[in-house]
Amino acid sequence: MKVKLLDYLNQAFKTIEKTGVFLVSIDKKGKPNVMTIGWLLLGLHYYKKPVAVVALLPDRYTFKLLNEVEEFVLAIPTPEFEDALVFCGEKSGRDTDKIREIGVTTMASVYVKPPSFKECIVNIECRIYNKILPPQNILKPEWKDCTVYFAEILGVFKY
Ligand SMILES: Cc1cc2nc3c(=O)[nH]c(=O)nc-3n(C[C@H](O)[C@H](O)[C@H](O)COP(=O)(O)O)c2cc1C
């Protein structure tokens, strides 16, 4: 079911603050991966689609995947996923099939190639339209090499 981002912003922000959220990506052959993110901006436009901004360090496997397919899903988890978020924030998709390990049900997304997670509160489907290397220290000194991605939110879905 398509839902309004505005109705879930509060829940999304609370989850980011508490545990982080899932970022689901996919490689060019169609194999998906998930990582935990804790740095996320969500913004609204009065006449355009809303925007999601995420920051990734270049050693993340997801960083490579976002270069291959410039789309991702932000899956906002329920509290039961607390351990899974720690797991997905420590293990890399280079050598672990994290989606299988956390036992989540994948659903085909509507607008983007990476899948959505059925058990999550909502799935925010995003397409990257710009990426920047911010000036040093804009986030934190240890994040000076991060890339910041700006993505259009194409749709928000609840399953
Ligand atoms: C709560 C939490 C928040 C995180 N937030 C970010 C983030 O915003 N950006 C980032 O690059 N890594 C972040 N990480 C680290 C990645 O999730 C971690 O390096 C992960 O193993 C990357 O997976 P991948 O190699 O499969 O892409 C976070 C980890 C945790 C536990």
The ligand as an SDF file (V2000), in Angstrom:
LIG
                    3D

 31 33  0  0  0  0  0  0  0  0999 V2000
   23.8600    2.2200   14.0530 C   0  0  0  0  0  0  0  0  0  0  0  0
   24.8070    2.2340   12.8770 C   0  0  0  0  0  0  0  0  0  0  0  0
   24.7710    3.2880   11.9920 C   0  0  0  0  0  0  0  0  0  0  0  0
   25.6340    3.3380   10.8770 C   0  0  0  0  0  0  0  0  0  0  0  0
   25.5550    4.3850   10.0140 N   0  0  0  0  0  0  0  0  0  0  0  0
   26.3590    4.4280    8.9240 C   0  0  0  0  0  0  0  0  0  0  0  0
   26.2150    5.4760    7.9650 C   0  0  0  0  0  0  0  0  0  0  0  0
   25.3450    6.3700    8.0700 O   0  0  0  0  0  0  0  0  0  0  0  0
   27.0770    5.4850    6.9070 N   0  0  0  0  0  0  0  0  0  0  0  0
   28.0540    4.5100    6.7440 C   0  0  0  0  0  0  0  0  0  0  0  0
   28.8200    4.5730    5.7620 O   0  0  0  0  0  0  0  0  0  0  0  0
   28.1790    3.4810    7.6150 N   0  0  0  0  0  0  0  0  0  0  0  0
   27.3490    3.4160    8.6940 C   0  0  0  0  0  0  0  0  0  0  0  0
   27.4380    2.3590    9.5600 N   0  0  0  0  0  0  0  0  0  0  0  0
   28.4030    1.2780    9.3140 C   0  0  0  0  0  0  0  0  0  0  0  0
   27.9470    0.2790    8.2460 C   0  0  0  0  0  0  0  0  0  0  0  0
   26.6210   -0.1590    8.4870 O   0  0  0  0  0  0  0  0  0  0  0  0
   28.8970   -0.9450    8.2080 C   0  0  0  0  0  0  0  0  0  0  0  0
   30.1880   -0.5160    7.8420 O   0  0  0  0  0  0  0  0  0  0  0  0
   28.4030   -2.0720    7.3170 C   0  0  0  0  0  0  0  0  0  0  0  0
   29.1570   -3.2330    7.6280 O   0  0  0  0  0  0  0  0  0  0  0  0
   28.5300   -1.7740    5.8390 C   0  0  0  0  0  0  0  0  0  0  0  0
   28.0040   -2.8700    5.1340 O   0  0  0  0  0  0  0  0  0  0  0  0
   28.3910   -3.2130    3.6170 P   0  0  0  0  0  0  0  0  0  0  0  0
   29.9120   -3.4050    3.5690 O   0  0  0  0  0  0  0  0  0  0  0  0
   27.6490   -4.4760    3.3270 O   0  0  0  0  0  0  0  0  0  0  0  0
   27.9500   -2.0610    2.7960 O   0  0  0  0  0  0  0  0  0  0  0  0
   26.5790    2.2870   10.6700 C   0  0  0  0  0  0  0  0  0  0  0  0
   26.6210    1.2070   11.5800 C   0  0  0  0  0  0  0  0  0  0  0  0
   25.7420    1.1710   12.6530 C   0  0  0  0  0  0  0  0  0  0  0  0
   25.7900    0.0000   13.6050 C   0  0  0  0  0  0  0  0  0  0  0  0
  1  2  1  0
  2  3  1  0
  2 30  2  0
  3  4  2  0
  4  5  1  0
  4 28  1  0
  5  6  2  0
  6  7  1  0
  6 13  1  0
  7  8  2  0
  7  9  1  0
  9 10  1  0
 10 11  2  0
 10 12  1  0
 12 13  2  0
 13 14  1  0
 14 15  1  0
 14 28  1  0
 15 16  1  0
 16 17  1  0
 16 18  1  0
 18 19  1  0
 18 20  1  0
 20 21  1  0
 20 22  1  0
 22 23  1  0
 23 24  1  0
 24 25  2  0
 24 26  1  0
 24 27  1  0
 28 29  2  0
 29 30  1  0
 30 31  1  0
M  END
$$$$
